[in-house]
Amino acid sequence: MSTQCKQYSAECKARVAREALKGLKTVNALATTDGGHPAQIAHWKHRLQKAMPELFAARRAKREHNEEAFQAQLYQQIGPLKVAVDWLKKKLDWPPETKRELIEPAPPQISIARQCDLVGLPRSTYSSQGQGERAENLHWMYLLDQQYPVTPYDGVRRMTA
């Protein structure tokens, strides 16, 4: 006399194991309502508990692997660009006036601060062009320069007078 074992579907096993994990019914109550032996249901519950962390870890590991691959690809692109920028900075040994002409002030694709950084020009030297001296001040300085060799012993007050 041969007895055949009952085969349960994966969905049925998962449903019964989930109910056993919830703990709303005892294992014996689940065995009587859904079929199966209490030891078998306890085994399904144990397998589900063991597999759950791996299920979530596999999804996270896949996402982390994708992020690492994307990050590696970005680093591969950044490396040559950084080398090119460093090389360009070494080659641009021009005076500041020439470097200022390279900056594009009208709606820039790159900010003016970044353009100055790429060219190797301090940002403050780009915007401050200098006002120069007024004509009146230049006239007074000329007069002081003419008077000093004649009377070098005069102090500030006499020279001002």
Secondary structure, 3 states (H helix, E strand, C coil): CCCCCCCCCHHHHHHHHHHHHHCCCCHHHHHHHHCCCHHHHHHHHHHHHHHHHHHHHHHHHHHHHHHHHHHHHHHHHHHHHHHHHHHHHHHCCCCHHHHHHHCCCCCCCCCHHHHHHHHCCCHHHHHCCCCCCCHHHHHHHHHHHHHCCCCCCCCHHHHHC
